Amino acid sequence: MKEFRKGRIHYLDTIRGITIISMIIYHTVWDLSYIYDVRILQNMGNWGYIWQQSICITFILLSGFCFSLGKHKLKHSLIVFVSGSLITIVTAIFMRNNIIIFGVLTFLGSAMLFSAFAENILLKLSPNVFLPICFALFLITRDINKGYLGFYGIKILSLPRSLYVNNLSAFFGFPHLRFFSTDYFSFLPWLFLFLTGYFIYRLAIQKAPLKRFGKNIPLINFLGRHSLIVYLLHQPIIYFITYLIFK
């Protein structure tokens, strides 16, 4: 599979940077709503949920799309996974009421590790076939956290409660009754969305090489290029600023 990798593909940084800005605004609004009881998200109804979903879906699709562009896949996968684990440790110590277990970074690191080890197999799969299959599987398993196959309230098949037993099962998508996490992205169904992004890239590369194009928008693309660092730092900064305002 021939690929064009020289230089950065600016439009990918732009999309990631815009999503990062949306995420920072959303998390600021979330803190105001649920820590300081300003009740912004509560008054937004379903629009708040749609906003949150637009951010996470874009990030996961984009991560899957960009996976093949990485040069040190295993190393980067471990860095992302460890970063997610550090967030769990920090929130467990300092923010037990808002603890994050199996958050988005832990998931992305896990999906990247899976893809790195399975890459030889994935490269043999036709994107024309497996792109729609992965997206269909994402929709079918979207609500397995809630105990059934289906998506956004549409129930296809109830799953046995015996699957939902402990934290290990929660990692894979089957949380037990006492499981709680402020930010929860289980391996399933989100792996299928990550792989959807992966196969979108594979399909795109079949049609034409990904050339370096798009404009380097200074602030937005900077955030896109350094999204992991921004993700790790933005919440402590938001907490500090909102604490100074509302203390």
N, C-alpha and C positions, 0 to 999 in steps of 0.2 A: 504494500500500500504506500504509494508515493504521497508525500505531504510537503507543503510549503511552510517552513518554520522560521525563516529568516526574519528577525525583528519581531516587534510586538504587533498583535492585531488590535488596533486601538479601539475598535467598536466593542470588543468584548470587555475591555477595561471600563468603557463608558457605561455599558449596561450594568456591570457590577458596581460601579461607583454610584450610579443613580439609585440602585437597590440598597446600597449601604446607607445613603442619605435617608431614604424612606424608612429603613430599619432604625436609624438613630432617632428620627422623629417619633416613630411608633413606640419605641422603648421609653422615650421621654414622656409621651402621653400615658403609657402604661403605668409608669412610676407615679405620675400625678394622680392617676385614677385609682390605683389600688394601694398605694402607700400613703398618699396625702389626701385621699378621698375627695379629689376634685371632680370625679365622676364624668370624665369626658368619654371614655370608651363605653361606659354603661349607657350613656345617652345616645350613642351611635348605633346601637342595635347590631344588626347583621353586617353593617358596613365596616365595623371594627374588625370582625372576623374575616371578611373578604380582604381587607387591607393586610392583615397578618398573613393570610394564606398567599396573597400575591407576592409577598416578600420571600417566604420560605420556598414556594414553588419555583420562583425565578432562581434563587440561589442553588437549589438542588439540581435543576435542569442545567444550569450554567456550569456547575461543578462537574456533572457527568459529561457535558459537551467538551469541557477543557481538559478532561483527564488525559486524553491521548496526546495533548500538547506538552505535557510535563516531561522533563528530562530525568528527574530523580524521583520517580513515582513512589517507591517504597519509603524513602526518606521523608518525603513530603506527607505521605499518608500517616506515618508515625507521629510527625510533628503535630498534625491536626488532631489526631486521636489523643495524644498526651495533653494538648491544650484543652480539649473537652474534659479530660479527667481532672485537670487542675481547677477548672471552673466548678466541677462537682465538689472537690475538696474545700475550696474557698467558701462556697455557699453553704456547705455543711457545717463549717466552723463559725462563720460570721452571719449567715442569713438563713437559719434553719426554717423559718416560715416561708421563705421563697427559694428553697433548695432546688438545684437543677441536677437531675439524674438522667442520663442518656439524652442530653441536649443535642442541638443541631451539630455542634462540632464533633461530638462523640460519634454521631451517626455518619457524618461526612468522612471522618477518619476510617470508620469501619467499612463503609462502602468503597472507599479508595483502596483500602487494604485487600478487600475481597476482589476488586477489579484487577489489582496488581498481580495477585496470585493466580487469578483465572484468566489473565489476558491472552494467553496462548489459545485458550478455548474460545474466548469471546471474539477473537480475530477471525475465527473460522465460521462464525455465524453471520448469516446474511442480514444486513440492516433493513432491507426491504421487508423481510419476514418478521424479524424480532423487534423492530421498532413498534409496530402496532400491537404485537403480543405483549411487550413489556408495559405499554401504556394501558392496555386492557386489564392486565393483571394488577396494575396500580389502582385502577378504578374498582375492580372487584374486591380487592383487599383493603381499600381505603379505610374502612371502619372496623377492622379486626380488633383494634384497641377497645372497642365497645362491645365485643362479643359476637360479632356476626360478619359474614361476607356481605359486601355492599358498599355504597358510597353516599355520603351526605344525606343520611336518613333513609335511603332506599335499601331495605333488607332483602338479601337474596337467600341466605342460609345462616341459621344460628349455629354457633360453634360450641362445643362442649366446654363447660366450666373447668374441667380437669386440665385444660391447657393453661389456665390462668393461675399459676401456683406460686411463683416466687420472682425475685428480681432478675434471675436469668431468663425466665420466660418473658418478663417485661421488656428486656433488651430486644428480644426477637419480635415483640408485638403483642404479647399476651400478658398485660399487667394484672397483678393480683388486686384484690379489693382494697387493700390498704396502701397500695402504691400511690405516691404523689410526687410530681415534679412540675415546677413552674414552666419548664421548657422541655418537652418530651417528643423526641423523634425516634421511634423504634426502627429496627432494621427492616422490618416489613410494616407497612407497605412501601416505605420511602425508597428502598433499594430499587424497586421497579421504576420509579420516577427518575432516579439517578441513571439507570441503564437506558431509559428513554432518551435522556440527554446524550449519553454515550453513543447510541445508535443514530441519533440525529447528526452528530458530528461525522460518523462513519458514512452516512448517506450523503452528507454535504461534500465530503472529500471525494466521493465517487463522481459527483457531478462536475466539480471544478476545484482546483487547489485553493486553499484559504490564503489569500494574499494579504499583505500588510496594507490595510486601508482604513479610512476613518481618521478623524482629527483627534489630536491629543489635547483634550480639554483639561487645562492644568489641574484644578482642584478635583474635579470629578474623576479623572483618570488616575490621579495620585491615590485617591481613596480606593479605587478599583484595584490598583496594583498592590496595595498594602492592606487588603481586606481583612486578613487574619489578625494583624496587629490592631487594626481599628476595632475589630470585633472584641478583642480581649480588653481593650482600654476604654471603650466608649461607656460601658455601664458604670464603672467606678467614677468616671468624670461626671456622668449624669447624676449619680447619687450625691456626689460632693456639691455640685451646683444647686440641686434641688434642696439639699439639706441646708445650705447657706440661706436659701430664700425662705424656707418654711420652718426653720428652727425656732 
